């Protein structure tokens, strides 16, 4: 019995504005699209397509590479402002781990 292959693609409906966020951060950092592509190791074509909305999803690894080149957390590109990266149940589950032990 074969196991289903796990996708490393981000669901399209989850991150419809990834291109706008990439463009905003890229411009703040003073990068051209070509410079971002070179710094991140992704194709110039991908950067352009994401920013122009022709492509609204990408592999998580490529999003990570773009984020590293832009010096932002990957979630800054994937999550809209004011939106939690995790649902309430997940946040509750990890609450204890997030707390700093008192000295």
C-alpha positions in Angstrom: 0.0 0.0 0.0 1.5 3.3 -1.0 1.1 6.4 1.2 -0.2 9.6 -0.4 2.5 12.1 -1.3 2.6 15.1 1.0 2.3 18.4 -0.8 4.8 21.1 0.0 2.7 23.6 -1.9 0.8 26.3 0.0 -2.9 26.2 -0.6 -3.9 28.9 -3.1 -6.8 30.1 -1.1 -4.7 30.5 2.1 -2.3 33.1 0.7 -3.9 35.1 -2.0 -1.8 38.2 -1.3 1.7 36.6 -1.1 2.8 38.6 -4.2 1.7 41.9 -2.8 3.5 41.2 0.5 6.7 40.1 -1.4 6.5 43.3 -3.5 6.0 45.5 -0.4 8.9 44.1 1.5 11.1 44.0 -1.6 10.6 47.7 -2.2 11.2 48.6 1.4 14.5 46.7 1.3 15.5 48.4 -2.0 15.7 45.3 -4.1 14.8 45.0 -7.7 13.0 41.9 -8.8 16.2 40.6 -10.4 18.2 41.2 -7.2 15.6 39.4 -5.1 15.6 36.5 -7.5 19.4 36.3 -7.4 19.6 36.7 -3.6 17.0 34.0 -2.9 17.9 31.6 -5.7 14.4 31.5 -7.2 13.7 32.4 -10.8 13.1 36.0 -11.8 10.0 34.6 -13.6 8.6 33.3 -10.3 9.2 36.6 -8.5 7.4 38.5 -11.3 4.5 36.1 -11.6 3.9 36.2 -7.8 4.1 40.0 -7.6 1.8 40.4 -10.6 -0.8 37.9 -9.3 -0.3 35.5 -12.2 0.7 32.9 -9.7 -0.8 32.9 -6.2 1.0 29.9 -4.7 4.5 28.5 -4.5 6.4 25.8 -2.7 7.0 26.4 1.0 10.8 26.2 0.4 10.7 28.9 -2.2 8.7 31.1 0.1 11.3 30.5 2.8 14.1 31.4 0.5 12.4 34.6 -0.5 11.8 35.5 3.2 15.5 34.8 4.1 16.7 37.0 1.2 14.3 39.8 2.4 15.3 39.3 6.1 11.8 38.7 7.3 10.1 35.6 8.9 8.4 33.4 6.3 5.1 34.1 8.1 5.5 37.8 7.1 5.0 36.7 3.5 2.4 34.1 4.1 0.1 35.6 6.8 -2.0 38.7 6.4 -1.6 41.4 9.0 -3.7 40.7 12.0 -4.2 37.1 11.0 -2.9 34.4 13.4 -0.6 31.8 11.7 -2.4 29.1 13.8 -5.9 28.5 14.9 -7.0 28.8 18.5 -6.7 25.1 19.3 -3.1 25.1 18.1 -2.2 28.2 20.0 -3.7 26.7 23.2 -1.8 23.4 22.6 1.5 25.3 22.5 0.8 27.9 25.1 2.9 26.2 27.8 5.9 25.9 25.6 5.7 29.6 24.7 5.8 30.7 28.3 9.1 31.5 29.8 9.9 29.6 33.0 10.1 32.0 35.9 13.5 32.2 37.6 
